Amino acid sequence: MEKKGNIYGINGPVIYLKGNTGFKMSEMVYVGEEKLVGEVISLTTDMTTIQVFEETSGLKPGEEVVGTDGTLSVTLAPGIITNIFDGIERPLGVLAENSGAFINRGISVRSLDTEKLWDVHMTVKKGEHVSGGTIIAEVPETTAITHKVMIPPDREGYILEVKEDGQYTIEDTIAVLQLSNGEEVNLTMTQKWPIRVPRPTSKRFPASKPLVTGQRILDTLFPIAKGGTAAIPGGFGTGKTMTQHQIAKWSDADIIVYIGCGERGNEMTQVLEDFSKLVDPKSGHPLMDRTVLIANTSNMPVAAREASIYTGITLAEYYRDMGYHVAIMADSTSRWAEALRELSGRLEEMPAEEGFPAYLASKLSAFYERAGMMQNLNGTEGSVTIIGAVSPQGGDFSEPVTQNTKRFVRCFWGLDKSLAYARHFPAIHWLTSYSEYLVDLAPWYAKEVGSDFVDYRNQLVAILNQESSLMEIVKLIGSDVLPDDQKLTLEIARVIRLGFLQQNAFHKEDTCVPLEKQMKMMETILYLNTKAKALISMGMPMSVLKEDDIFEKVIAIKYDVENNALYKFDDYKEAIDKFYDDVIARNA
């Protein structure tokens, strides 16, 4: 029986129905004559509250609301990769064809193309016992990604019938499953999954492998694990979006899900244009061949912004279940929290700190907890890594969204306004940032890159910390009064900052740097430090050491040594030895 109700009150994206409508909590509904998509968010015996994911202007009391008996779900099938969706998985390309540059209300379009034919290769045989997650077919979705069609997590039984390999649409039956109760179910390539429910897995693994990004300050100083969580907080113009772009372009994740949540329209346009032009360094094909974009700009309805985060993570979990490593860029979780605050205000809930709802922390934790390196139901291993940008107003890290995010992520990449204004990018400050994954990943670095990798990293951080302490003195009385060994510390710290931490996203060699080169760069900087220290201990003044251009030469390594020509580091070692001998010879 169709469940219906009538609008009693409207408050922005929140509408109220009087009486017991029979709707369920979190049920998806269609609102008004234009059938706007909504979701039940509160129920009492005499009042039903619904949030509407589209603009509600023009709605009036008395209009009908119809239940669907299902929750807000996404369609999972081939065709997701390369697509651009809005916050509730409507493809923007199809919406543009139907309504032009601005999305009209009430447009009902299918999330995925149901007429396109896909090449299907069946991997299951008649009579085989299958359960949730079992891969029954493979479809080349793009040049980079093979889509694995799986049994829905809640199904189990025996395969009665298997179709021949060939071309099918996502709604065609490709196999028939007999459940344990004897019921027969037609299997297609399509699954539906509620966005607020995490997809089930067999086991969660501890962090053990890094997500290699090619960005030195991240890979070396503050690494993130595959299946890990990170926050990138920073004020306006400090480079949050650019940092996420770099990770999306260069990280060794198989699939990127980029969620533009409440971002400016021109920023999302830049993402779309950038990603469509970029070539994937791993495969040589367009980067979009392994990317999904969810665009929910700041002028789109606020309730859909709240849903877009969950839509993105559900798509990511689906590909994780196939055995892929997925990285989610959520830009920005602050806009999502603002959507929660606006809806909470409309619902007249008791506000907590800065007007945010009291459940902000639990919502954030529920989102970040869906990350992880997992053993899937079908025995494969996959991961979802979440990197969330946070936009604290005025760059104030003590505001609630940043503070609560800090509680649930293990990696904190704090962007600094003063570094950004000094054109030092990435503007991640080495004193405010941290990574709790370093201990977990140390065995991997020792085995795959070099046994000294973590030790070199710790030496670099120690020098930067010493510089910070010395700068307090320098600010008070100037650097001339410092002893020569402390002047050397400041000079080596400058080499680290300019030659190692600063990275040029537009330079062919410097935009993405392999771990082997990062290790060699650290080794060279520390070798220079050791030799210079030896000269200082012999009584050589710092002014004499700076007569040579060796410090500038080491800073320029990032440009002068190509990523595939690491043998050139031997020349730098020789140059440092020559510098050492020349200084001794000149002052003998």
C-alpha positions in Angstrom: 0.0 0.0 0.0 1.4 3.4 -1.0 2.1 5.6 2.0 1.2 9.3 1.7 1.1 12.5 3.7 0.4 16.1 3.2 2.7 19.1 3.8 1.8 21.0 7.0 4.8 23.3 7.3 7.9 24.3 5.4 11.1 25.8 6.8 13.7 26.1 4.1 14.9 22.5 3.2 12.9 21.1 6.1 9.2 20.2 5.8 6.7 18.9 8.3 3.8 16.5 7.9 1.1 16.2 10.5 -0.3 12.9 11.8 1.1 9.4 11.7 2.1 9.0 8.0 3.4 5.4 8.4 6.8 6.5 7.0 10.0 4.9 8.4 13.1 6.6 9.7 15.6 7.5 6.9 13.0 6.5 4.3 13.3 8.2 0.9 10.3 10.2 -0.2 9.0 12.3 -3.1 7.8 15.7 -2.1 5.1 17.8 -3.9 3.9 17.8 -7.5 7.5 18.0 -8.8 8.5 14.9 -6.8 11.5 16.5 -5.1 13.8 13.9 -3.4 13.6 13.9 0.4 14.5 11.8 3.5 12.7 11.3 6.7 14.9 12.6 9.6 12.5 12.7 12.6 9.3 10.8 13.5 6.7 11.2 16.3 3.2 9.8 16.4 1.8 13.2 15.3 4.6 14.8 13.3 7.0 13.6 10.5 10.1 15.8 9.6 11.7 15.5 6.2 14.8 17.1 4.7 14.6 17.9 1.0 17.6 17.5 -1.2 16.4 20.1 -3.7 15.3 23.8 -3.6 11.9 24.0 -1.8 10.8 27.5 -2.9 7.3 27.3 -4.4 6.2 24.4 -2.3 3.0 25.0 -0.4 1.1 23.3 2.5 -1.3 20.6 1.4 1.0 19.2 -1.4 1.4 15.4 -1.3 4.4 13.5 0.0 4.8 9.9 -1.2 6.9 7.2 0.4 9.2 4.8 -1.5 9.6 2.2 1.3 13.3 2.4 0.7 16.2 4.4 2.1 18.3 6.9 0.3 20.6 4.6 -1.7 23.1 4.7 -4.5 23.1 2.6 -7.7 26.3 0.5 -7.9 27.2 -0.9 -11.4 29.6 -0.3 -14.2 29.6 3.3 -15.4 30.5 5.0 -12.1 34.1 5.7 -13.0 34.7 8.8 -15.2 31.3 10.1 -14.2 30.4 13.4 -12.5 27.5 13.2 -10.0 25.7 15.6 -7.8 25.3 14.9 -4.0 22.6 12.3 -4.5 24.2 10.4 -7.4 22.5 12.2 -10.3 24.8 12.5 -13.3 25.5 16.1 -14.0 26.0 15.5 -17.7 22.5 14.1 -18.1 21.1 16.9 -15.9 22.7 19.5 -18.1 21.2 18.0 -21.2 17.7 18.1 -19.6 17.8 21.5 -17.9 20.9 23.5 -19.1 23.5 25.1 -17.0 21.3 25.4 -13.9 19.7 22.3 -12.5 15.9 22.4 -12.5 14.0 20.9 -9.6 12.3 17.5 -9.6 14.3 16.1 -12.5 14.3 12.4 -12.2 17.2 10.8 -14.1 18.8 7.4 -13.7 22.2 7.4 -11.9 23.8 5.2 -14.5 23.3 4.6 -18.3 20.9 1.6 -18.5 21.1 1.4 -22.3 24.9 1.1 -22.8 26.2 -2.3 -23.6 29.2 -3.6 -21.6 31.5 -6.5 -22.5 30.8 -9.1 -19.8 33.1 -12.0 -19.0 31.5 -14.5 -16.6 33.7 -15.9 -13.9 31.2 -18.2 -12.1 29.9 -21.6 -13.2 26.5 -23.3 -13.0 26.1 -25.2 -9.7 28.7 -23.2 -7.8 28.0 -22.1 -4.2 28.2 -18.3 -3.9 27.8 -15.8 -1.0 28.0 -12.1 -0.5 30.9 -10.5 -2.3 31.6 -13.5 -4.6 32.8 -12.1 -8.0 30.5 -13.5 -10.7 31.7 -11.5 -13.7 34.3 -9.0 -14.9 33.7 -5.9 -17.1 36.4 -3.6 -18.5 34.9 -0.4 -17.2 37.7 1.9 -18.4 41.2 1.3 -19.7 42.5 1.4 -16.1 39.7 -0.3 -14.1 38.2 -3.7 -14.4 34.8 -3.7 -12.8 34.1 -6.9 -10.8 30.4 -7.8 -10.5 29.7 -9.2 -7.1 26.9 -11.0 -5.3 25.1 -8.5 -3.0 26.4 -8.8 0.6 23.1 -10.2 2.0 22.7 -13.0 -0.6 23.9 -16.7 -0.5 23.0 -19.8 -2.5 23.7 -21.8 -5.7 24.0 -20.6 -9.2 21.2 -22.1 -11.3 22.0 -20.5 -14.6 24.9 -18.5 -16.2 24.6 -16.4 -19.3 27.2 -16.6 -22.1 30.0 -14.1 -22.3 28.9 -11.1 -24.3 27.4 -7.6 -24.3 24.8 -6.8 -21.7 23.3 -3.7 -20.1 23.5 -3.2 -16.4 19.9 -4.3 -16.0 20.1 -7.5 -18.0 20.1 -10.8 -16.1 23.5 -12.4 -16.3 22.9 -15.3 -13.8 20.2 -16.9 -11.7 20.7 -17.5 -8.0 18.8 -20.0 -5.9 18.6 -19.0 -2.3 18.6 -21.4 0.6 14.8 -21.1 0.9 14.4 -22.2 -2.7 13.6 -18.8 -4.0 15.2 -17.9 -7.4 16.7 -14.4 -7.9 17.8 -12.9 -11.2 21.3 -11.4 -10.9 22.2 -8.2 -12.8 25.2 -6.0 -12.7 23.3 -3.5 -10.5 23.2 -3.3 -6.7 21.5 -0.7 -4.5 23.1 0.3 -1.2 21.9 2.8 1.5 24.5 5.5 1.7 24.4 5.8 5.6 25.2 2.1 6.1 28.8 0.9 5.8 29.3 -2.1 3.5 30.3 -5.2 5.4 33.8 -6.7 5.4 35.5 -9.8 6.9 38.3 -8.2 8.8 40.1 -4.9 9.4 43.9 -4.9 9.1 46.2 -2.6 11.1 48.1 0.1 9.1 51.2 -1.4 7.4 51.7 0.2 4.0 51.9 4.0 3.2 49.9 5.8 0.5 52.8 7.1 -1.5 51.9 10.5 -2.8 55.2 11.8 -4.3 55.0 14.8 -2.0 58.1 14.9 0.1 56.7 16.6 3.3 53.9 14.0 3.3 55.8 10.8 2.4 58.8 11.5 4.5 57.8 13.7 7.4 54.0 12.9 7.9 53.1 9.8 6.0 49.5 8.4 5.8 48.8 4.7 5.6 46.6 3.0 3.0 43.3 2.8 4.8 44.2 5.8 6.9 42.6 9.1 7.7 44.1 12.6 7.4 42.9 16.2 7.8 44.2 19.2 5.9 43.1 22.3 7.8 44.0 25.7 6.6 42.7 29.2 6.1 41.6 30.7 2.8 44.3 30.5 0.1 46.7 28.2 2.0 46.5 25.4 -0.6 44.1 22.8 0.7 42.5 22.1 -2.7 45.9 22.1 -4.5 47.3 19.7 -1.9 44.4 17.3 -2.5 44.8 17.7 -6.3 48.5 16.7 -6.0 47.6 13.6 -4.0 44.8 12.7 -6.4 47.1 13.0 -9.4 50.2 11.3 -8.0 49.3 8.9 -5.2 49.5 5.2 -5.7 45.7 4.7 -5.1 43.9 2.7 -7.7 40.8 4.9 -7.7 40.2 8.5 -6.7 36.8 9.7 -5.4 36.8 13.5 -5.3 33.9 15.1 -3.3 33.5 18.8 -3.8 31.3 19.5 -0.9 30.0 23.0 -0.7 33.0 24.3 -2.7 33.0 27.3 -5.0 31.7 26.5 -8.5 34.9 27.9 -10.2 37.1 25.5 -8.0 35.0 22.5 -9.1 35.3 23.7 -12.7 39.1 23.8 -12.3 39.0 20.2 -11.0 36.9 19.0 -13.9 39.1 20.8 -16.5 42.4 19.7 -14.8 41.5 16.1 -14.4 40.1 15.7 -17.9 43.4 16.9 -19.4 45.8 15.0 -17.1 47.5 11.8 -18.1 47.7 9.1 -15.5 51.5 8.5 -14.9 50.9 4.8 -14.1 48.9 3.8 -17.2 49.4 6.6 -19.8 45.7 7.0 -20.1 43.5 9.9 -19.0 43.4 10.3 -15.2 39.6 10.4 -15.4 39.8 6.7 -16.2 40.2 6.0 -12.5 38.4 9.0 -11.0 34.8 9.7 -9.8 33.8 13.3 -9.1 30.9 14.3 -6.8 30.2 18.0 -7.4 28.0 19.7 -4.8 28.8 23.4 -5.1 28.0 26.1 -2.5 24.9 27.3 -4.5 23.4 23.8 -4.5 20.7 22.8 -1.9 22.2 22.5 1.5 20.7 19.1 2.4 22.3 17.5 -0.6 25.7 18.7 0.7 25.1 16.7 3.8 24.4 13.6 1.7 27.3 14.0 -0.7 29.9 12.8 1.8 28.0 9.6 2.3 27.4 9.1 -1.4 31.1 9.4 -2.0 32.2 7.0 0.7 29.6 4.3 -0.4 31.0 4.4 -3.9 34.5 4.1 -2.5 33.6 1.1 -0.3 32.0 -0.6 -3.4 35.3 -0.5 -5.3 37.2 -1.5 -2.2 35.1 -4.6 -2.1 36.5 -5.5 -5.5 40.1 -5.4 -4.1 41.0 -1.8 -5.1 42.8 0.8 -3.0 40.6 3.9 -3.1 41.5 7.4 -1.9 38.7 9.9 -1.0 39.3 13.6 -1.2 36.6 15.4 0.8 36.8 19.1 0.1 35.6 20.4 2.5 34.2 18.8 5.6 33.7 22.3 7.1 31.1 23.1 4.5 29.5 19.7 5.3 29.5 20.7 9.0 27.9 24.0 8.1 25.1 22.2 6.3 24.6 20.1 9.5 24.5 23.4 11.5 21.9 25.0 9.1 19.6 21.9 9.2 20.0 21.6 13.0 19.0 25.3 13.3 15.9 24.7 11.2 15.0 21.8 13.3 15.3 24.0 16.4 17.8 21.6 18.1 19.8 22.8 21.1 23.1 24.2 19.6 26.5 23.3 21.0 29.8 25.2 20.5 29.6 27.9 17.8 26.1 26.9 16.9 27.1 23.4 15.6 24.8 20.6 16.6 25.8 18.5 19.7 26.1 15.4 17.4 28.9 17.0 15.2 31.6 14.8 16.8 29.6 11.5 16.3 28.8 12.4 12.7 32.5 13.1 12.0 33.7 9.9 13.7 31.1 7.8 11.8 32.4 9.2 8.5 36.2 8.8 9.3 35.6 5.3 10.8 34.5 4.0 7.4 38.2 4.2 6.3 40.4 1.2 6.7 42.5 -1.5 5.1 40.0 -4.5 4.9 39.8 -8.1 4.0 36.6 -8.2 1.9 33.9 -10.8 2.0 35.4 -12.4 -1.2 38.8 -12.7 0.4 40.5 -9.9 -1.5 42.2 -7.0 0.2 41.2 -3.4 -0.4 41.3 0.0 1.4 39.6 3.3 1.7 41.8 6.2 2.6 40.0 9.4 3.6 41.7 12.8 3.3 39.4 15.6 4.5 40.1 19.3 4.0 38.9 21.5 6.8 38.3 25.3 6.3 38.4 26.9 9.7 37.2 30.5 9.6 40.1 32.9 9.8 42.5 29.9 10.0 41.6 29.3 13.6 42.4 25.7 14.4 40.7 25.9 17.8 37.2 26.0 16.2 34.9 22.9 16.7 35.2 21.2 13.2 39.1 21.2 13.3 39.2 20.1 17.0 36.7 17.3 16.5 38.3 16.1 13.3 41.7 16.0 15.1 40.2 13.5 17.5 39.3 11.0 14.8 42.2 11.3 12.3 45.7 10.0 12.8 47.4 12.4 10.3 47.2 16.2 10.7 48.7 18.3 7.9 48.3 21.8 9.2 48.6 24.5 6.5 50.1 27.8 7.6 49.1 31.2 6.3 52.5 32.8 6.8 54.2 30.0 4.7 51.5 30.4 2.0 52.0 34.2 1.8 55.8 33.6 1.6 55.1 31.4 -1.5 56.3 28.3 0.3 54.2 25.4 -1.0 53.0 23.0 0.1 52.3 25.3 3.1 52.2 22.4 5.5 53.9 23.5 8.7 56.3 21.0 10.1 55.8 22.1 13.7 52.0 21.9 13.9 51.6 18.8 11.7 51.9 15.2 12.9 51.4 11.6 11.8 50.7 8.7 14.1 51.3 6.2 11.3 55.1 6.7 11.4 55.7 3.8 13.9 53.3 1.5 12.0 55.0 2.2 8.6 58.6 2.1 9.8 59.1 -1.6 9.0 57.8 -1.0 5.4 60.1 1.9 4.9 63.1 -0.1 6.2 62.3 -3.0 3.9 61.2 -1.2 0.7 63.3 2.1 0.7 66.2 1.8 3.1 67.0 0.9 6.7 68.0 4.5 7.5 64.9 6.2 6.0 63.1 6.8 9.3 66.4 7.7 11.1 67.2 10.4 8.4 63.6 11.7 8.7 64.0 12.1 12.5 67.3 13.9 12.1 65.7 16.4 9.7 62.8 17.0 12.1 65.3 17.5 15.0 67.2 20.2 13.0 63.9 22.0 12.1 62.9 21.9 15.8 66.3 23.3 16.8 65.9 26.1 14.2 62.5 27.0 15.8 64.1 27.3 19.2 67.0 29.4 17.9 64.7 31.7 15.9 63.3 32.9 19.3 66.8 34.1 20.2 67.4 35.6 16.8 64.2 37.6 16.9 65.4 39.2 20.2 69.1 39.8 19.6 69.9 38.9 16.0 71.8 36.0 14.5 75.3 37.6 14.7 75.7 36.8 18.4 75.0 33.0 17.9 78.0 30.6 18.0 79.1 29.2 14.7 77.6 25.7 15.3 74.2 27.3 15.9 74.6 29.4 12.8 75.2 26.2 10.9 72.0 24.7 12.3 70.1 27.7 10.9 71.8 27.3 7.5 71.1 23.5 7.2 67.5 24.1 8.3 67.2 26.7 5.5 68.5 24.0 3.1 65.9 21.5 4.4 63.1 24.1 4.1 63.9 25.3 0.6 65.5 22.2 -0.9 63.4 19.4 0.6 60.1 20.7 2.1 59.3 23.2 -0.6 58.0 21.5 -3.8 57.0 23.0 -7.2 53.8 21.4 -8.5 54.5 22.8 -12.0 58.0 21.5 -12.4 58.4 18.3 -14.4 60.9 16.7 -12.0 59.7 18.2 -8.8 55.9 17.7 -8.9 56.1 14.0 -7.9 59.2 12.6 -6.3 59.9 8.8 -5.8 60.8 7.6 -2.3 64.3 6.6 -3.5 65.1 10.2 -4.5 63.6 11.5 -1.2 65.9 9.2 0.7 69.0 10.3 -1.4 68.1 14.0 -0.9 67.9 13.5 2.9 71.2 11.6 2.8 72.9 14.4 0.9 71.6 17.2 3.2 72.7 15.2 6.3 76.1 14.4 4.7 76.6 18.2 4.1 75.7 18.8 7.7 78.2 16.3 9.0 81.1 17.7 6.9 80.2 21.3 7.8 80.0 20.4 11.5 83.5 18.8 11.3 84.8 22.1 9.8 83.1 24.2 12.5 84.6 22.0 15.2 88.1 22.7 13.7 87.5 26.4 14.4 86.4 27.4 10.9 83.9 30.3 11.1 80.5 30.0 9.4 81.3 33.1 7.2 84.1 31.0 5.5 81.8 28.1 4.9 79.3 30.3 3.2 81.9 31.6 0.7 81.3 28.4 -1.2 78.1 27.9 -3.1 77.6 24.3 -1.9 74.5 25.1 0.2 72.7 26.6 -2.8 73.9 23.6 -4.9 72.2 21.1 -2.5 69.0 23.2 -2.4 68.9 22.9 -6.2 69.1 19.1 -6.2 65.3 18.8 -6.5 65.5 20.4 -10.0 69.0 19.3 -11.1 68.7 15.6 -10.4 66.1 13.9 -12.6 63.9 11.3 -10.9 65.4 8.6 -13.1 69.0 9.7 -12.8 69.7 9.0 -9.1 73.4 8.1 -9.9 74.0 11.9 -10.0 73.8 12.0 -6.2 77.4 10.6 -6.2 78.6 13.8 -7.9 77.1 15.8 -5.0 78.9 13.7 -2.4 82.1 14.4 -4.3 81.3 18.1 -4.4 80.7 18.1 -0.6 84.1 16.3 -0.1 85.8 18.9 -2.4 84.2 21.7 -0.5 85.5 20.2 2.8 89.0 19.8 1.4 89.0 23.3 -0.2 88.0 25.0 3.1 90.8 23.2 5.0 93.3 24.0 2.3 92.4 27.8 2.2 92.6 28.1 5.9 95.6 25.9 6.6 
